[in-house]
Every structure is written in structure tokens, then in C-alpha cells.
Amino acid sequence: MRAILLAGLLTMIVLPAQAINRYNVNTMQCRDVQTIVQQQGAAILRYPSKRVQGMTLYDRYVANSGWCEPGEWAKPGWVPTADRAKCPVRHCEDIDYWDDGHFRRF
């Protein structure tokens, strides 16, 4: 039993942390952004704000709800890319439950 516990602890120490990649999408094609998110499961996408000059906006975008925390779902959204003003992507958002226990997605 101790050997199993020790092996488990050593495995946790040796395995590298899974870092999430960051991308500036304003110079990328939409299809490339979507491919990155699908292949990696999740990525931080950064882009310049259209309302505040010099401000960079960012969020974590995911391939599907399996990459979200419990109680969240992958809501459709958009990011601006070099070729499209609104490139479709998904980001995690809290599930909005109705009083009857069902949830709604907007």
C-alpha cells in the first residue's frame, strides 16, 4: 500500500503542469484560431479593444463544455481576427438554472 501511495506522489511531482497557451488573434485567420482551440481544448485569446484605445481584452476559450468547470457550459461567442470581425468561438459561463431545475442557454 505504501508503495502505491509513494508511486502516486512521485508521479504528481514529476508530471509537468499543463500550461494554457495564449494567442494574439488580431493577426490570425479565423480558421487557425478555431483549429488551435479544438486541438488544445482551451486557449487564452487576446485582442485589442475597439472601445478603449491601447486596452487588450482576453478570455479563456474552449472546444466544448468538457473544458469548463462544473456548473458551467461552453457558451458561443466571438473574437475579432485578421479576416473576420466575428470569429465564432466558445467560452465558459455559469449555467443559469430555472426554478424547476432545468437550465437555459442564451
Backbone as JSON Lines, residues from 0, in Angstrom:
{"i":0,"aa":"M","n":[0.83,-1.19,0.0],"ca":[0.0,0.0,0.0],"c":[0.88,1.26,0.0]}
{"i":1,"aa":"R","n":[1.93,1.25,0.79],"ca":[2.83,2.4,0.83],"c":[3.51,2.63,-0.51]}
{"i":2,"aa":"A","n":[3.84,1.53,-1.2],"ca":[4.5,1.65,-2.5],"c":[3.58,2.33,-3.51]}
{"i":3,"aa":"I","n":[2.3,2.0,-3.46],"ca":[1.33,2.61,-4.38],"c":[1.19,4.1,-4.07]}
{"i":4,"aa":"L","n":[1.09,4.42,-2.8],"ca":[0.97,5.82,-2.4],"c":[2.21,6.62,-2.8]}
{"i":5,"aa":"L","n":[3.38,6.05,-2.56],"ca":[4.63,6.7,-2.92],"c":[4.73,6.89,-4.43]}
{"i":6,"aa":"A","n":[4.34,5.89,-5.2],"ca":[4.38,5.99,-6.66],"c":[3.43,7.1,-7.14]}
{"i":7,"aa":"G","n":[2.27,7.19,-6.53],"ca":[1.31,8.24,-6.89],"c":[1.85,9.62,-6.59]}
{"i":8,"aa":"L","n":[2.48,9.79,-5.43],"ca":[3.06,11.09,-5.08],"c":[4.2,11.47,-6.01]}
{"i":9,"aa":"L","n":[5.05,10.52,-6.33],"ca":[6.16,10.8,-7.25],"c":[5.65,11.16,-8.64]}
{"i":10,"aa":"T","n":[4.59,10.51,-9.08],"ca":[4.01,10.83,-10.38],"c":[3.51,12.26,-10.41]}
{"i":11,"aa":"M","n":[2.86,12.71,-9.35],"ca":[2.35,14.08,-9.3],"c":[3.49,15.1,-9.3]}
{"i":12,"aa":"I","n":[4.59,14.76,-8.69],"ca":[5.73,15.67,-8.64],"c":[6.44,15.74,-9.99]}
{"i":13,"aa":"V","n":[6.56,14.61,-10.67],"ca":[7.32,14.53,-11.91],"c":[6.56,15.1,-13.1]}
{"i":14,"aa":"L","n":[5.23,14.94,-13.13],"ca":[4.45,15.41,-14.27],"c":[4.49,16.93,-14.35]}
{"i":15,"aa":"P","n":[4.71,17.49,-15.54],"ca":[4.73,18.94,-15.7],"c":[3.32,19.51,-15.61]}
{"i":16,"aa":"A","n":[3.22,20.74,-15.18],"ca":[1.93,21.41,-15.12],"c":[1.46,21.69,-16.55]}
{"i":17,"aa":"Q","n":[0.18,21.56,-16.75],"ca":[-0.39,21.83,-18.06],"c":[-0.66,23.31,-18.19]}
{"i":18,"aa":"A","n":[0.22,24.02,-18.85],"ca":[0.07,25.47,-19.04],"c":[-0.86,25.71,-20.22]}
{"i":19,"aa":"I","n":[-1.65,26.76,-20.11],"ca":[-2.56,27.11,-21.2],"c":[-1.85,28.13,-22.09]}
{"i":20,"aa":"N","n":[-1.97,27.94,-23.39],"ca":[-1.31,28.83,-24.34],"c":[-2.11,30.09,-24.57]}
{"i":21,"aa":"R","n":[-1.39,31.16,-24.89],"ca":[-2.0,32.47,-25.16],"c":[-1.7,32.89,-26.59]}
{"i":22,"aa":"Y","n":[-2.71,33.48,-27.23],"ca":[-2.55,33.88,-28.62],"c":[-3.13,35.27,-28.85]}
{"i":23,"aa":"N","n":[-2.41,36.08,-29.64],"ca":[-2.93,37.36,-30.11],"c":[-3.67,37.06,-31.41]}
{"i":24,"aa":"V","n":[-4.99,37.14,-31.4],"ca":[-5.77,36.68,-32.55],"c":[-5.98,37.75,-33.61]}
{"i":25,"aa":"N","n":[-5.62,38.99,-33.34],"ca":[-5.86,40.05,-34.32],"c":[-4.99,39.89,-35.57]}
{"i":26,"aa":"T","n":[-3.96,39.06,-35.52],"ca":[-3.12,38.81,-36.69],"c":[-3.33,37.41,-37.27]}
{"i":27,"aa":"M","n":[-4.31,36.67,-36.73],"ca":[-4.54,35.29,-37.15],"c":[-5.82,35.16,-37.97]}
{"i":28,"aa":"Q","n":[-5.88,34.12,-38.79],"ca":[-7.09,33.8,-39.54],"c":[-8.08,33.08,-38.61]}
{"i":29,"aa":"C","n":[-9.36,33.26,-38.84],"ca":[-10.39,32.65,-38.0],"c":[-10.24,31.13,-37.93]}
{"i":30,"aa":"R","n":[-10.04,30.51,-39.08],"ca":[-9.93,29.04,-39.08],"c":[-8.74,28.56,-38.25]}
{"i":31,"aa":"D","n":[-7.65,29.35,-38.21],"ca":[-6.49,28.98,-37.41],"c":[-6.79,29.08,-35.92]}
{"i":32,"aa":"V","n":[-7.52,30.12,-35.53],"ca":[-7.93,30.28,-34.13],"c":[-8.82,29.11,-33.71]}
{"i":33,"aa":"Q","n":[-9.8,28.77,-34.54],"ca":[-10.7,27.66,-34.22],"c":[-9.95,26.33,-34.15]}
{"i":34,"aa":"T","n":[-8.99,26.13,-35.03],"ca":[-8.19,24.9,-35.01],"c":[-7.38,24.8,-33.73]}
{"i":35,"aa":"I","n":[-6.77,25.88,-33.31],"ca":[-5.98,25.89,-32.08],"c":[-6.85,25.52,-30.89]}
{"i":36,"aa":"V","n":[-8.01,26.13,-30.77],"ca":[-8.9,25.85,-29.63],"c":[-9.36,24.4,-29.67]}
{"i":37,"aa":"Q","n":[-9.71,23.89,-30.84],"ca":[-10.15,22.5,-30.95],"c":[-9.03,21.52,-30.59]}
{"i":38,"aa":"Q","n":[-7.82,21.77,-31.08],"ca":[-6.71,20.86,-30.82],"c":[-6.23,20.9,-29.38]}
{"i":39,"aa":"Q","n":[-6.21,22.09,-28.78],"ca":[-5.68,22.23,-27.43],"c":[-6.76,22.11,-26.35]}
{"i":40,"aa":"G","n":[-8.02,22.22,-26.75],"ca":[-9.11,22.13,-25.78],"c":[-9.44,23.46,-25.14]}
{"i":41,"aa":"A","n":[-8.42,24.26,-24.84],"ca":[-8.63,25.57,-24.23],"c":[-7.42,26.45,-24.55]}
{"i":42,"aa":"A","n":[-7.68,27.74,-24.72],"ca":[-6.6,28.69,-25.0],"c":[-7.05,30.08,-24.57]}
{"i":43,"aa":"I","n":[-6.08,30.9,-24.2],"ca":[-6.35,32.31,-23.89],"c":[-6.2,33.08,-25.21]}
{"i":44,"aa":"L","n":[-7.26,33.77,-25.6],"ca":[-7.23,34.55,-26.82],"c":[-7.25,36.03,-26.46]}
{"i":45,"aa":"R","n":[-6.28,36.78,-27.01],"ca":[-6.16,38.21,-26.73],"c":[-6.41,39.01,-28.0]}
{"i":46,"aa":"Y","n":[-7.03,40.18,-27.81],"ca":[-7.3,41.05,-28.95],"c":[-7.5,42.48,-28.45]}
{"i":47,"aa":"P","n":[-7.25,43.47,-29.29],"ca":[-7.39,44.87,-28.85],"c":[-8.86,45.27,-28.72]}
{"i":48,"aa":"S","n":[-9.13,46.08,-27.72],"ca":[-10.48,46.62,-27.52],"c":[-10.81,47.6,-28.63]}
{"i":49,"aa":"K","n":[-12.05,47.57,-29.09],"ca":[-12.47,48.54,-30.11],"c":[-12.96,49.83,-29.47]}
{"i":50,"aa":"R","n":[-13.27,49.79,-28.17],"ca":[-13.8,50.98,-27.48],"c":[-12.74,51.78,-26.75]}
{"i":51,"aa":"V","n":[-11.73,51.1,-26.22],"ca":[-10.7,51.8,-25.44],"c":[-9.34,51.56,-26.12]}
{"i":52,"aa":"Q","n":[-8.79,52.62,-26.68],"ca":[-7.53,52.5,-27.38],"c":[-6.41,52.08,-26.44]}
{"i":53,"aa":"G","n":[-5.61,51.11,-26.87],"ca":[-4.49,50.63,-26.07],"c":[-4.85,49.54,-25.08]}
{"i":54,"aa":"M","n":[-6.12,49.22,-24.93],"ca":[-6.55,48.18,-23.99],"c":[-6.62,46.83,-24.7]}
{"i":55,"aa":"T","n":[-6.09,45.8,-24.06],"ca":[-6.16,44.45,-24.6],"c":[-7.19,43.66,-23.82]}
{"i":56,"aa":"L","n":[-8.09,43.01,-24.54],"ca":[-9.1,42.15,-23.93],"c":[-8.65,40.7,-24.1]}
{"i":57,"aa":"Y","n":[-9.08,39.86,-23.18],"ca":[-8.73,38.44,-23.28],"c":[-9.72,37.61,-22.49]}
{"i":58,"aa":"D","n":[-9.8,36.34,-22.83],"ca":[-10.64,35.38,-22.11],"c":[-10.14,33.99,-22.45]}
{"i":59,"aa":"R","n":[-10.61,33.04,-21.71],"ca":[-10.28,31.63,-21.95],"c":[-11.39,31.06,-22.83]}
{"i":60,"aa":"Y","n":[-11.01,30.53,-23.98],"ca":[-11.96,29.95,-24.92],"c":[-11.73,28.45,-24.98]}
{"i":61,"aa":"V","n":[-12.82,27.7,-25.17],"ca":[-12.76,26.24,-25.05],"c":[-13.39,25.55,-26.26]}
{"i":62,"aa":"A","n":[-13.0,24.28,-26.46],"ca":[-13.53,23.48,-27.56],"c":[-14.96,23.05,-27.28]}
{"i":63,"aa":"N","n":[-15.26,22.73,-26.02],"ca":[-16.61,22.27,-25.66],"c":[-16.79,22.38,-24.14]}
{"i":64,"aa":"S","n":[-17.97,22.04,-23.66],"ca":[-18.28,22.18,-22.23],"c":[-17.44,21.28,-21.33]}
{"i":65,"aa":"G","n":[-16.83,20.24,-21.9],"ca":[-15.96,19.38,-21.11],"c":[-14.74,20.1,-20.57]}
{"i":66,"aa":"W","n":[-14.4,21.25,-21.11],"ca":[-13.26,22.04,-20.66],"c":[-13.66,23.1,-19.65]}
{"i":67,"aa":"C","n":[-14.93,23.14,-19.3],"ca":[-15.43,24.11,-18.32],"c":[-15.5,23.49,-16.94]}
{"i":68,"aa":"E","n":[-15.61,24.33,-15.92],"ca":[-15.76,23.88,-14.55],"c":[-17.18,23.32,-14.35]}
{"i":69,"aa":"P","n":[-17.38,22.48,-13.32],"ca":[-18.75,22.04,-13.01],"c":[-19.65,23.25,-12.78]}
{"i":70,"aa":"G","n":[-20.85,23.2,-13.33],"ca":[-21.78,24.31,-13.2],"c":[-21.63,25.35,-14.3]}
{"i":71,"aa":"E","n":[-20.76,25.07,-15.29],"ca":[-20.56,25.98,-16.41],"c":[-20.83,25.22,-17.72]}
{"i":72,"aa":"W","n":[-21.06,25.97,-18.78],"ca":[-21.2,25.39,-20.1],"c":[-20.46,26.27,-21.11]}
{"i":73,"aa":"A","n":[-20.2,25.72,-22.29],"ca":[-19.46,26.44,-23.33],"c":[-20.44,27.28,-24.14]}
{"i":74,"aa":"K","n":[-20.5,28.55,-23.83],"ca":[-21.41,29.48,-24.49],"c":[-20.76,30.01,-25.77]}
{"i":75,"aa":"P","n":[-21.52,30.06,-26.87],"ca":[-20.97,30.64,-28.1],"c":[-20.62,32.11,-27.91]}
{"i":76,"aa":"G","n":[-19.53,32.51,-28.54],"ca":[-19.08,33.9,-28.5],"c":[-18.28,34.19,-29.75]}
{"i":77,"aa":"W","n":[-17.64,35.36,-29.79],"ca":[-16.89,35.77,-30.96],"c":[-15.63,36.51,-30.54]}
{"i":78,"aa":"V","n":[-14.62,36.43,-31.38],"ca":[-13.41,37.25,-31.24],"c":[-13.08,37.83,-32.61]}
{"i":79,"aa":"P","n":[-12.5,39.03,-32.65],"ca":[-12.1,39.59,-33.94],"c":[-10.77,38.99,-34.39]}
{"i":80,"aa":"T","n":[-10.71,38.58,-35.64],"ca":[-9.47,38.05,-36.2],"c":[-9.09,38.9,-37.42]}
{"i":81,"aa":"A","n":[-7.97,38.59,-38.03],"ca":[-7.5,39.38,-39.17],"c":[-8.48,39.33,-40.33]}
{"i":82,"aa":"D","n":[-9.18,38.22,-40.51],"ca":[-10.07,38.07,-41.66],"c":[-11.56,38.21,-41.34]}
{"i":83,"aa":"R","n":[-11.93,38.22,-40.05],"ca":[-13.35,38.31,-39.69],"c":[-13.54,39.19,-38.47]}
{"i":84,"aa":"A","n":[-14.57,39.99,-38.5],"ca":[-14.89,40.83,-37.34],"c":[-15.44,39.99,-36.19]}
{"i":85,"aa":"K","n":[-16.11,38.87,-36.52],"ca":[-16.68,37.99,-35.5],"c":[-16.38,36.54,-35.86]}
{"i":86,"aa":"C","n":[-15.3,36.03,-35.31],"ca":[-14.92,34.63,-35.49],"c":[-15.58,33.81,-34.38]}
{"i":87,"aa":"P","n":[-16.43,32.82,-34.71],"ca":[-17.14,32.05,-33.68],"c":[-16.21,31.18,-32.83]}
{"i":88,"aa":"V","n":[-16.33,31.32,-31.52],"ca":[-15.61,30.52,-30.54],"c":[-16.55,30.28,-29.35]}
{"i":89,"aa":"R","n":[-16.09,29.55,-28.35],"ca":[-16.9,29.29,-27.15],"c":[-16.1,29.65,-25.91]}
{"i":90,"aa":"H","n":[-16.8,30.18,-24.89],"ca":[-16.17,30.46,-23.61],"c":[-17.07,29.94,-22.49]}
{"i":91,"aa":"C","n":[-16.48,29.62,-21.35],"ca":[-17.24,29.05,-20.24],"c":[-18.06,30.13,-19.54]}
{"i":92,"aa":"E","n":[-19.28,29.76,-19.21],"ca":[-20.16,30.66,-18.48],"c":[-21.03,29.84,-17.54]}
{"i":93,"aa":"D","n":[-21.39,30.44,-16.41],"ca":[-22.23,29.74,-15.45],"c":[-23.55,29.31,-16.08]}
{"i":94,"aa":"I","n":[-24.03,28.12,-15.69],"ca":[-25.34,27.66,-16.13],"c":[-26.39,28.44,-15.36]}
{"i":95,"aa":"D","n":[-27.39,28.96,-16.06],"ca":[-28.47,29.72,-15.45],"c":[-29.65,28.77,-15.23]}
{"i":96,"aa":"Y","n":[-29.86,28.35,-13.99],"ca":[-30.91,27.39,-13.7],"c":[-32.25,28.09,-13.49]}
{"i":97,"aa":"W","n":[-33.3,27.5,-14.03],"ca":[-34.66,27.96,-13.77],"c":[-35.08,27.4,-12.42]}
{"i":98,"aa":"D","n":[-36.18,27.82,-11.9],"ca":[-36.67,27.33,-10.61],"c":[-37.01,25.84,-10.63]}
{"i":99,"aa":"D","n":[-37.34,25.29,-11.8],"ca":[-37.72,23.87,-11.88],"c":[-36.53,22.94,-12.05]}
{"i":100,"aa":"G","n":[-35.31,23.47,-11.99],"ca":[-34.12,22.63,-12.08],"c":[-33.56,22.51,-13.49]}
{"i":101,"aa":"H","n":[-34.31,22.92,-14.51],"ca":[-33.8,22.9,-15.86],"c":[-32.9,24.12,-16.08]}
{"i":102,"aa":"F","n":[-32.01,24.01,-17.0],"ca":[-31.17,25.17,-17.26],"c":[-31.44,25.7,-18.66]}
{"i":103,"aa":"R","n":[-31.15,26.96,-18.83],"ca":[-31.35,27.61,-20.11],"c":[-30.04,28.12,-20.64]}
{"i":104,"aa":"R","n":[-29.91,28.12,-21.94],"ca":[-28.7,28.63,-22.59],"c":[-29.13,29.76,-23.5]}
{"i":105,"aa":"F","n":[-28.46,30.88,-23.38],"ca":[-28.77,32.03,-24.23],"c":[-27.69,32.2,-25.24]}
